[in-house]
Amino acid sequence: MKAAITAIAALAAAASWFAAPWLPVALVPAAALAAALLWTVPPPREEELSELKPGGARGKARGASLAGSWEARFNGGEWVSVRVPADVATVAKGLRPLRRIEYRRRADFPALKPGQRLFLMCDGMGGTADIYIDGEKAAARLFGFAPVELDITESAGGKTAAELRIVIKAPRVSENPGGRSGMAPPFAGGVYGDIRVEVRDRALISSITVRSEGGKDIIDIELEGETESPSALAHKVEGASGGAAAGEVIIPPFSGATTASVELEGGSLPRWTPESPALCRVSATLICEDIRHTATVETAVRGIEARDGRVECEGGEARLRGVIRSANYPPYGAGAPAWACANDARSIKEMGLNAVYCDGMPPGEDFLSACDRAGLCVISDFPWEAARRSAGEEEAKAARKRAGRAARSHPSFLCFTGEPLNVETARFDLWRDGAARETVEAFGGGPGALALDFIDTRCGRDDRRLREMRKTSADASALKAADSAGVSVFFVGSLFTWGISQGALSINRQKKSSVEAIKEYLRSGGMLEPARPAPPPNLPLRAVPILAVVFALALIAYPASREFFFAAPQVFMCFHGPLTAAALAAAMLVAFSFSAALLTEWNRGWLPGAAPSLGFRVLLALQNSFILRAGVAASAQAYLFFAGAVALSVAEGAPFSQTAWPAMLSTFSWAAILPLLFVPIEPLLVVAASAALGFIYLLWFFPAPVAALYIVIQWLPWAVLFLHLKKGDIFRRKRRRPSRG
């Protein structure tokens, strides 16, 4: 693919020097073909879908699991058979753009008793979902990255079976919680979480939480629904310090939501901390007329809390050290079964860490339960902006409420990022930056948490062992810097390697030297300092544009005519024919394209920052191939050149051949971009200098407004592109937006 695109770009650039007014139009199909090769891939085939790893479906009591065989179609293609739940984004390593996925199957619904209601439940869908039952829309724009609860009683209409159709629209790359902002293959596609229908009585227990207040331990039991007579609410605690405890309270009739609080003696329930993750089993049963609903949780009184930007444990400030985790467990993707979530929690704990930051989307019940048992504090991101833009303000608030209700009964869950604790994410380039100390010290020891995301802009071009050594050295120095700077909550990189992010574990979960470095430092304070190779200079790449400029200077300095290039450009063309002018312009095109491609050497965060616009496949291709970047720059500049020359011809009413040669000679101003090869000066200043030189030269041939028109066509797109890339630089410190709701 890359070879084909490079060939297209080279041919377009070479052909562009044959003066013809139709060439800008002819270059458009070439550019469209190149874009199609980069961005378009066929939908997954049925044999590929048959290799999907199914997620861990868990049938719920009083309901019916819908896991199994469904029909699906991708981006409007043919219907194929697929297993549900499964993360379809993992097909072909997650590189296929799945913008719209439709599912359908014949679903059996349980029979309902009077007063009961039927709910469609799903633990995860990769985007916003529209639900249809027998062709009629039951819901629209449900945000599937949070647990979905949809009342389908009226839509089902008392039927015992109906066709269930789910239409999922994936979010844009920049808003995809399962894509690390385009810097890794996207995951969380399709129906990746357990899906089922659930029967609910007209009154039920919605959640059970515990807390300590005023020297008492309190069990809060939330009830939902409607009762017409008093209800009995029985509770039982197993694993409490004084042995099993049980009791019963009478609840007056209620409608809507209400909370029943049960007081116990202080110290009856265990206190949960990362050092002592004790749990107890709390169950409650609601009894009213023909209703008997039981709910059970494993929980404890949380002995560690986030308050006012800090984390406190037993009256003092806690020191948390952890990693960033996305909900991606290859090859299951976001549809990881319970044992995979337990593996993640165990791996983090084995490193000596006591916290985890869930990036992108809220953690699932299985991972939270594993953190409860392992003793890991969980701080989670919630994709508020993605939810608000794709599903609307009201659904975003409802989705955050659903995610919070599912998480708050777990003592390991501290908060969503924002209030009371904000997580600031900084990025560190393992390839170029010397030590993580400066990045950490810039954050300081103030309130909030710091998550340091390690990026390797070599992007897989090195031997794996070299990448691991760089990561190991950065881990140790970052942890030491966090201790020195007094950072109380610090997340040192990602859990595993994926995309251009470097983690403590590889995607196949083999231990790396990074794990040993983290364990050694946390155990003894000692640091492992492996050899860290220095980046080699790009002397051959820098030599190409320099030689091209030297060649152009030799053409200009041709004996007996060199004084005419600047003093009398019209006379210069009398001494040099069209081939000389074309050779001059071609040399300057090479100089410009190589210099523009080398911008990523000085501004290494530009291309990854553009990943939300480009997508991971294009980012990886451009990041790993200098020739591809140079070819794209050359073809774009060739097109802009000819578009400007055509504009000169139309504005002056002159033949294209008369306006093309002065425009070719003016390309010598592109040499002003050469300083970028040696010093990291502001690219916009270089663009401005090149535009100014070209404008001055064209004034010998054209009026100022006409010359300015050509310069605007030639340079304004590059200025806009550089501004966009600079704005998205991933190494600029960015503070996470608080998740509201």
C-alpha positions in Angstrom: 0.0 0.0 0.0 2.7 2.5 1.0 4.7 1.7 -2.2 1.6 2.3 -4.3 0.9 5.7 -2.7 4.6 6.7 -2.9 4.6 5.8 -6.6 1.4 7.8 -7.2 2.8 10.9 -5.4 6.1 10.6 -7.3 4.4 10.3 -10.7 2.1 13.2 -9.9 5.0 15.4 -8.9 7.0 14.5 -12.0 4.1 15.0 -14.4 3.3 18.3 -12.8 6.2 20.1 -14.5 4.8 19.7 -18.0 2.9 23.0 -18.4 -0.8 22.4 -19.0 -3.7 24.3 -17.6 -5.7 21.1 -17.0 -3.0 19.5 -14.8 -4.5 20.7 -11.4 -7.7 19.0 -12.3 -5.8 15.8 -13.4 -4.0 15.7 -10.1 -7.3 15.5 -8.1 -8.1 11.9 -9.1 -4.5 10.9 -8.2 -4.9 12.5 -4.7 -8.4 10.9 -4.4 -6.8 7.5 -5.2 -4.1 7.9 -2.7 -6.6 8.9 0.0 -8.7 5.9 -0.9 -5.7 3.6 -0.5 -5.0 5.0 2.9 -8.4 5.4 4.4 -10.6 2.8 2.7 -10.5 -0.9 3.5 -13.1 -3.6 2.7 -15.5 -4.7 5.5 -14.6 -7.7 7.5 -15.2 -11.1 5.9 -17.3 -13.9 7.4 -14.2 -16.1 7.9 -12.5 -13.3 9.8 -15.6 -12.7 12.0 -15.6 -16.4 12.8 -12.2 -16.0 14.5 -13.5 -13.3 16.9 -13.0 -14.0 20.6 -16.4 -13.9 22.3 -16.7 -11.8 25.4 -17.6 -13.2 28.8 -21.4 -13.3 28.6 -23.0 -13.7 32.0 -26.7 -14.6 32.1 -28.6 -12.7 34.7 -31.2 -14.1 37.0 -34.8 -13.4 36.1 -33.9 -12.6 32.6 -32.7 -14.2 29.3 -29.3 -13.9 27.8 -29.2 -12.8 24.2 -25.6 -14.0 23.7 -25.0 -16.2 20.7 -25.4 -16.0 17.0 -26.6 -12.8 15.4 -26.6 -11.4 11.9 -24.6 -8.2 11.3 -23.6 -5.9 8.5 -20.9 -3.3 8.4 -21.1 0.1 6.7 -24.1 -1.0 4.7 -22.6 -4.2 3.3 -24.0 -7.7 3.2 -25.5 -9.5 6.3 -23.1 -12.0 7.8 -23.2 -14.3 10.9 -21.3 -13.0 13.9 -21.1 -14.0 17.6 -22.3 -11.6 20.3 -20.9 -10.3 22.5 -17.6 -9.7 20.8 -15.5 -6.7 20.0 -15.6 -6.6 16.1 -13.0 -3.8 16.1 -10.4 -6.4 16.8 -10.8 -7.9 13.3 -7.7 -7.3 11.2 -5.9 -5.9 14.3 -8.5 -3.1 14.7 -7.6 -1.3 11.5 -10.9 -1.5 9.7 -13.0 1.7 10.0 -16.4 0.5 11.2 -18.6 3.6 11.0 -22.0 1.9 11.1 -22.8 -1.6 12.4 -26.3 -3.2 12.3 -27.3 -6.3 14.3 -30.5 -8.3 14.1 -31.9 -11.5 15.5 -35.1 -13.1 16.6 -35.3 -12.6 20.4 -37.5 -14.5 22.8 -39.0 -12.5 25.7 -40.0 -13.9 29.1 -43.7 -13.8 30.0 -44.6 -10.9 32.3 -46.8 -10.9 35.3 -49.0 -8.0 36.1 -46.9 -5.0 37.2 -43.7 -6.4 35.8 -41.6 -4.6 33.2 -39.2 -5.8 30.6 -35.7 -4.2 30.2 -33.0 -4.6 27.5 -29.6 -4.5 29.2 -26.2 -4.2 27.6 -22.8 -3.8 29.3 -21.1 -2.2 26.3 -21.8 -1.0 22.7 -19.2 0.8 20.6 -21.0 4.1 19.9 -24.5 5.5 20.0 -27.2 2.9 19.4 -30.7 3.0 18.0 -32.9 0.1 19.1 -35.8 -1.3 16.9 -38.3 -4.0 17.9 -40.2 -5.5 14.9 -39.2 -2.4 12.9 -40.4 0.2 15.3 -37.9 2.4 17.0 -37.8 1.8 20.8 -34.9 4.2 21.6 -32.5 6.5 19.8 -28.9 7.7 20.5 -28.2 5.6 23.6 -24.6 6.1 24.6 -23.2 2.5 24.6 -19.8 3.1 26.3 -21.7 3.2 29.6 -24.1 0.4 30.7 -27.4 0.6 28.8 -30.8 0.0 30.5 -33.8 0.4 28.2 -37.5 -0.2 29.2 -39.0 -2.1 26.2 -42.2 -3.1 27.9 -44.5 -1.0 25.6 -42.3 -1.7 22.5 -42.5 -5.4 23.0 -46.3 -5.1 23.5 -46.7 -8.4 25.4 -45.1 -10.4 22.6 -43.1 -13.5 23.5 -40.8 -13.1 20.5 -39.8 -10.2 18.1 -37.1 -9.2 15.7 -34.5 -7.1 17.7 -32.4 -4.8 15.6 -29.5 -2.6 16.9 -27.9 0.1 14.8 -24.6 1.3 16.2 -22.9 4.5 14.9 -19.2 4.7 15.9 -18.0 8.1 17.1 -15.4 10.1 15.3 -11.8 9.2 15.9 -11.2 12.2 18.0 -14.1 11.3 20.3 -13.7 7.5 20.4 -13.2 6.4 24.0 -11.8 3.1 22.6 -9.0 4.6 20.4 -6.5 6.5 22.5 -7.3 9.6 20.2 -6.2 7.7 17.1 -2.7 6.9 18.4 -3.6 3.2 18.7 -5.9 0.8 16.8 -9.5 1.5 17.9 -11.3 -1.1 20.0 -14.8 -1.4 21.5 -16.7 -1.9 18.3 -20.2 -3.3 18.0 -21.9 -5.2 20.8 -18.9 -6.1 23.0 -20.6 -6.4 26.4 -23.1 -8.8 27.8 -26.6 -8.3 26.3 -29.8 -9.7 27.9 -33.4 -9.0 28.6 -34.3 -8.6 32.3 -37.7 -8.9 34.0 -38.2 -6.3 36.8 -40.9 -6.2 39.4 -42.8 -3.0 40.0 -40.5 -2.3 42.9 -36.9 -3.5 43.4 -33.5 -2.8 45.0 -31.4 -0.8 42.6 -28.1 -0.5 44.6 -26.5 -1.2 48.0 -23.7 1.0 49.4 -22.0 1.3 52.8 -20.4 4.2 54.6 -19.3 5.4 58.0 -20.8 8.5 59.7 -21.0 9.7 63.3 -19.3 6.6 64.7 -21.9 4.4 63.0 -21.6 2.1 60.0 -24.5 2.6 57.6 -26.0 0.5 54.9 -27.8 2.5 52.2 -30.3 0.5 50.2 -31.8 2.3 47.2 -35.2 1.3 46.1 -37.0 2.1 42.8 -40.6 1.5 41.6 -44.0 1.8 43.3 -45.7 0.1 46.2 -49.2 0.6 47.5 -48.6 -1.0 50.9 -45.8 -1.1 53.5 -42.8 -3.4 52.5 -40.4 -5.4 54.6 -36.7 -4.9 53.9 -34.5 -7.6 55.3 -30.7 -7.3 55.3 -27.8 -9.6 56.1 -24.1 -9.0 56.5 -21.6 -11.8 56.3 -17.9 -11.3 57.0 -18.4 -8.5 59.5 -16.1 -8.1 62.5 -18.7 -9.3 64.9 -19.8 -12.2 62.8 -23.0 -12.3 60.7 -25.5 -9.6 61.3 -29.1 -9.5 60.2 -32.2 -7.3 60.6 -35.4 -6.1 59.1 -37.1 -2.7 58.7 -40.5 -1.7 57.4 -40.7 0.7 54.5 -43.8 2.8 54.0 -45.4 2.9 50.5 -43.3 4.7 48.0 -43.3 5.9 44.4 -40.2 6.6 42.4 -36.8 6.3 44.1 -36.2 6.2 47.9 -33.3 5.2 50.2 -33.5 3.0 53.3 -30.6 3.4 55.7 -29.7 0.8 58.2 -27.4 1.7 61.1 -24.9 -0.8 62.6 -22.4 -0.4 65.4 -19.3 1.4 64.5 -16.6 -1.0 63.2 -19.1 -3.7 62.4 -18.1 -3.5 58.7 -14.5 -4.0 57.4 -12.5 -1.0 56.3 -11.1 -1.3 52.8 -7.6 0.2 52.0 -5.1 -0.8 49.3 -2.9 -2.4 52.1 -5.9 -4.3 53.6 -8.6 -5.0 51.0 -11.1 -6.6 53.4 -14.6 -7.3 52.0 -17.9 -8.4 53.4 -21.1 -9.7 51.8 -24.2 -7.6 52.1 -27.5 -8.9 50.9 -31.0 -7.3 51.1 -34.4 -8.6 50.3 -37.5 -6.5 49.5 -40.8 -8.2 50.3 -44.2 -6.7 49.4 -47.3 -8.5 48.4 -46.3 -10.7 45.5 -42.8 -9.0 45.2 -39.7 -10.7 46.5 -36.5 -9.1 45.2 -33.0 -9.9 46.5 -29.7 -8.0 45.7 -26.2 -9.0 47.0 -22.9 -7.1 46.8 -19.4 -7.7 48.1 -18.3 -4.4 49.6 -16.7 -2.6 52.6 -16.5 0.8 54.1 -14.0 2.7 52.1 -11.1 3.8 54.2 -9.5 5.9 51.5 -11.2 8.9 49.9 -10.6 11.6 47.3 -11.2 15.1 48.7 -10.3 18.6 47.5 -7.7 17.4 44.9 -6.0 15.0 47.2 -6.4 11.4 48.4 -6.7 10.8 52.2 -6.4 7.5 54.0 -7.1 7.2 57.8 -6.6 10.9 58.4 -3.4 11.4 56.4 -2.5 12.0 52.8 -2.2 8.8 50.8 0.5 8.1 48.3 -0.8 6.3 45.2 1.4 4.9 42.4 -0.3 3.2 39.5 -0.6 2.8 35.7 -3.0 3.9 33.0 -5.3 1.2 31.8 -7.6 1.1 28.8 -10.3 -1.5 28.6 -8.6 -3.4 25.9 -7.4 -7.0 26.5 -6.1 -8.4 23.2 -7.4 -10.4 21.4 -10.7 -9.9 23.2 -10.6 -6.1 22.9 -13.2 -4.4 25.1 -15.1 -7.7 25.4 -12.7 -9.1 28.0 -14.0 -12.0 30.2 -13.7 -11.9 33.9 -10.5 -13.9 34.1 -8.8 -11.3 31.8 -9.8 -8.4 34.0 -8.5 -10.4 37.0 -5.2 -10.8 35.1 -4.9 -7.1 34.6 -5.5 -6.4 38.3 -3.1 -9.1 39.4 -0.3 -7.8 37.0 -0.6 -4.3 38.4 -0.5 -5.4 42.0 2.5 -7.7 41.3 4.5 -4.6 40.2 4.0 -3.1 43.7 1.5 -0.5 42.5 -1.7 0.4 44.4 -3.8 2.4 41.9 -5.1 2.4 38.3 -6.4 5.2 36.1 -9.0 3.9 33.6 -8.6 5.8 30.5 -11.3 6.6 27.9 -14.3 4.8 29.3 -15.6 3.6 32.7 -14.4 0.3 34.0 -16.7 -2.7 33.9 -18.0 -4.6 36.9 -15.5 -7.5 36.4 -12.5 -5.2 36.6 -13.8 -3.3 39.6 -14.5 -6.6 41.4 -10.9 -7.7 40.7 -9.6 -4.4 42.0 -11.7 -4.8 45.2 -10.0 -8.1 45.9 -6.5 -7.1 44.8 -6.4 -3.8 46.7 -6.2 -1.3 43.8 -7.7 2.2 44.0 -9.5 3.1 40.8 -9.9 6.6 39.3 -11.7 6.6 36.0 -12.2 8.9 33.1 -15.7 9.4 31.7 -16.0 10.4 28.0 -18.3 13.3 28.8 -17.6 15.3 25.6 -18.0 12.3 23.4 -21.3 11.4 25.1 -22.6 14.9 24.9 -21.7 15.4 21.2 -22.8 12.0 19.9 -25.9 11.4 22.2 -26.9 14.8 23.5 -26.8 16.5 26.9 -29.6 14.5 28.5 -28.3 11.1 27.5 -24.8 12.1 28.5 -26.0 12.8 32.0 -28.0 9.6 32.1 -25.1 7.6 30.9 -22.8 9.1 33.6 -25.4 8.3 36.2 -25.7 4.7 35.1 -21.9 4.3 35.1 -21.6 5.9 38.6 -24.4 3.7 40.0 -22.6 0.6 38.7 -19.3 1.7 40.3 -20.0 3.2 43.6 -20.8 0.0 45.5 -17.2 -1.0 44.9 -14.8 0.2 47.6 -11.9 0.4 45.2 -13.6 3.1 43.1 -12.6 6.5 44.3 -14.1 8.9 41.7 -14.4 10.0 38.1 -11.7 12.5 37.1 -12.8 16.1 37.7 -14.3 16.7 41.1 -13.0 16.0 43.7 -9.7 14.9 41.9 -8.6 16.0 38.5 -6.1 13.9 36.5 -3.7 15.8 34.3 -2.1 13.8 31.4 1.4 14.6 30.2 3.2 12.8 27.4 6.9 11.9 27.3 8.8 10.9 24.2 11.0 7.9 25.0 13.0 8.4 21.9 13.9 12.1 22.1 13.5 13.2 25.7 16.4 12.5 28.0 14.7 12.0 31.4 11.2 12.2 32.7 12.3 14.3 35.6 11.6 17.6 34.0 8.1 16.6 32.9 7.2 15.4 36.4 8.7 18.4 38.1 6.8 20.8 35.9 3.6 19.4 37.4 4.9 19.8 41.0 3.3 18.6 44.2 0.0 20.5 44.1 -3.5 19.0 44.2 -4.6 16.6 41.6 -3.0 13.6 39.9 -0.5 13.2 37.1 -0.7 10.5 34.5 2.5 10.2 32.4 1.9 8.6 29.1 5.0 7.2 27.4 5.2 7.7 23.6 7.9 6.2 21.4 8.0 8.3 18.2 10.3 5.7 16.6 7.0 3.8 16.3 8.3 0.3 16.1 11.3 1.0 13.9 13.7 -0.2 16.6 14.4 -3.6 18.0 11.9 -4.4 20.7 14.7 -4.7 23.3 15.9 -1.2 22.6 12.4 0.1 23.1 12.1 -1.8 26.4 15.4 -0.3 27.7 14.2 3.2 27.0 10.9 2.5 28.8 12.7 0.9 31.7 15.0 3.9 32.2 12.0 6.3 31.9 9.9 4.3 34.5 12.6 4.5 37.1 13.4 8.2 36.6 9.7 9.1 36.5 9.0 7.4 39.8 12.0 8.9 41.5 11.0 12.4 40.2 7.4 12.0 41.4 8.7 11.2 44.9 11.2 14.1 44.9 8.5 16.5 43.6 5.9 15.4 46.2 3.4 14.2 43.6 0.9 12.2 45.8 -1.0 10.5 43.0 1.1 9.4 40.0 0.4 7.0 37.1 3.6 5.9 35.4 2.6 5.0 31.8 0.2 2.5 30.4 -0.4 -1.0 31.4 0.6 -2.5 28.1 2.2 -1.7 24.7 -0.3 -0.7 22.0 0.2 1.6 19.1 3.0 4.1 19.7 2.3 4.1 23.5 4.8 2.0 25.4 3.6 0.2 28.5 4.7 -2.0 31.3 3.4 -5.2 29.6 3.3 -6.1 25.9 0.0 -6.9 24.2 0.7 -10.7 24.6 1.2 -10.1 28.4 4.8 -11.2 28.5 6.7 -9.5 31.3 9.2 -6.8 30.2 12.2 -5.3 32.0 10.0 -2.3 32.8 8.0 -4.5 35.3 11.2 -5.4 37.1 12.4 -1.7 37.2 9.1 -0.6 38.8 9.1 -3.4 41.3 12.8 -2.8 42.3 12.3 1.0 42.8 9.1 0.6 44.8 10.7 -2.1 47.0 14.1 -0.6 47.7 14.3 2.8 46.1 17.0 1.5 43.8 17.1 2.3 40.1 17.9 0.0 37.2 19.6 2.1 34.5 20.0 0.1 31.3 22.0 1.5 28.4 19.9 4.0 26.4 21.0 4.5 22.8 21.1 8.0 21.4 19.1 8.9 18.3 21.3 8.8 15.2 21.5 12.0 13.2 19.6 12.2 9.9 22.6 13.3 7.9 21.6 11.5 4.7 18.1 12.9 4.8 19.4 16.4 5.5 21.9 16.1 2.6 19.2 15.6 0.0 17.5 19.0 0.2 20.9 20.7 0.7 22.2 19.1 -2.5 19.0 20.0 -4.3 19.5 23.7 -3.4 23.2 23.5 -4.5 22.0 22.1 -7.8 19.5 24.9 -8.2 22.2 27.5 -7.4 24.5 26.0 -10.1 21.7 26.4 -12.6 21.2 30.0 -11.6 25.0 30.7 -11.6 25.3 29.6 -15.2 28.1 31.7 -16.8 27.0 35.0 -18.5 23.5 34.9 -17.1 23.7 34.7 -13.3 23.3 38.5 -12.9 20.0 38.3 -14.7 18.2 35.9 -12.3 17.5 38.6 -9.7 18.3 41.8 -11.7 16.3 40.9 -14.9 14.3 37.7 -14.6 12.8 38.1 -18.1 16.3 38.1 -19.6 17.2 35.0 -17.6 14.7 32.9 -19.5 16.3 34.0 -22.8 19.5 32.2 -21.7 17.8 29.2 -20.2 15.1 27.2 -21.9 12.0 25.5 -20.4 14.0 22.4 -19.3 16.3 24.5 -17.2 13.4 26.2 -15.5 11.7 22.8 -15.0 14.9 21.3 -13.5 15.2 24.3 -11.2 11.7 23.9 -10.0 12.1 20.1 -9.6 15.2 20.6 -7.5 13.4 23.1 -5.3 10.4 20.7 -5.0 12.7 18.0 -3.7 14.2 20.5 -1.2 10.8 21.6 0.0 9.3 18.1 0.3 12.3 16.7 2.3 12.4 19.8 4.5 8.6 19.6 5.2 8.9 15.9 6.0 11.7 16.6 8.4 9.5 18.9 10.4 8.4 15.8 12.3 11.9 15.3 13.4 11.9 18.7 15.2 8.2 18.7 16.1 7.8 15.0 17.0 4.3 15.5 18.5 2.7 16.9 15.4 1.8 13.7 13.5 0.5 11.8 16.6 -1.5 14.9 17.4 -3.1 14.8 14.0 -4.1 11.2 14.6 -7.8 12.1 15.4 -8.0 13.5 11.9 -5.8 10.9 10.1 -6.7 7.7 12.0 -4.3 5.1 13.3 -3.5 3.4 10.0 -2.5 6.6 8.3 -0.6 7.8 11.3 1.4 4.6 11.4 2.1 4.8 7.7 3.3 8.4 7.8 5.2 8.0 11.1 7.2 5.0 9.9 8.0 6.2 6.4 9.9 9.3 5.7 9.7 8.7 2.0 5.9 8.6 2.2 5.8 11.9 4.1 8.1 13.5 1.5 6.0 12.1 -1.4 2.8 13.5 0.1 4.4 16.9 0.6 5.7 16.9 -2.9 2.4 16.0 -4.6 0.6 18.6 -2.5 3.1 21.3 -3.3 3.0 20.4 -7.0 -0.7 20.7 -7.1 -0.7 24.0 -5.3 2.0 25.3 -7.7 -0.1 24.5 -10.7 -3.3 25.8 -9.2 -1.5 29.1 -8.5 -0.1 29.2 -12.1 -3.5 28.6 -13.5 -4.8 31.4 -11.3 -2.0 33.7 -12.7 -3.0 32.8 -16.2 -6.7 33.6 -15.6 -6.0 36.9 -13.7 -3.6 38.2 -16.4 -5.4 36.8 -19.4 -2.1 35.4 -20.6 -1.3 31.9 -21.9 -0.5 29.3 -19.3 3.0 28.8 -20.7 3.8 32.5 -20.0 2.8 32.4 -16.4 4.1 29.0 -15.6 7.8 29.8 -16.1 8.0 32.8 -13.8 6.1 30.8 -11.2 8.7 28.0 -11.6 11.6 30.4 -11.1 9.9 31.9 -8.0 10.0 28.4 -6.3 13.6 29.3 -5.3 12.0 31.0 -2.4 11.2 27.5 -1.0 14.9 27.4 0.0 14.0 29.5 3.0 12.6 26.4 4.6 16.1 24.9 4.9 16.9 26.3 8.3 14.3 23.9 9.7 16.9 21.1 9.0 19.2 22.5 11.7 17.3 24.5 14.3 13.8 24.1 15.6 12.6 27.6 14.7 8.9 28.5 14.4 7.7 26.9 11.1 5.2 29.7 10.5 8.1 32.2 10.4 9.7 30.0 7.7 6.5 29.9 5.7 6.2 33.7 6.0 9.8 34.2 4.8 9.3 31.8 1.8 6.1 33.6 0.9 7.7 37.0 1.1 10.7 36.1 -1.1 8.4 34.5 -3.7 6.1 37.6 -3.7 9.1 40.0 -4.2 10.3 37.9 -7.1 6.9 37.8 -8.8 6.6 41.6 -8.7 9.0 41.7 -11.7 6.3 39.9 -13.7 2.9 40.7 -12.3 1.0 43.4 -10.5 1.1 43.2 -6.7 -2.6 41.9 -6.4 -1.9 39.1 -8.9 1.4 38.1 -7.3 -0.3 38.1 -3.9 -3.0 35.8 -5.3 -0.4 33.2 -6.3 1.4 33.4 -2.9 -1.9 32.9 -1.0 -2.7 29.8 -3.1 0.8 28.5 -2.7 1.4 29.1 1.0 -1.9 29.7 2.9 -2.7 25.9 3.0 0.7 25.1 4.4 0.3 27.8 7.1 -3.1 26.5 8.1 -1.7 22.9 8.2 1.2 23.9 10.3 -1.1 25.8 12.7 -3.3 22.7 13.0 -0.4 20.4 13.6 1.1 22.7 16.2 -2.2 23.1 18.0 -2.5 19.3 18.3 1.1 18.7 19.5 0.7 15.8 21.9 3.7 16.9 24.0 2.0 20.1 25.0 0.7 19.7 28.6 -3.0 19.3 28.6 -5.4 19.1 31.5 -8.3 16.6 31.3 -11.7 18.2 31.2 -13.7 17.2 34.3 -16.5 14.7 33.5 -19.7 16.5 34.3 -23.2 15.3 34.9 
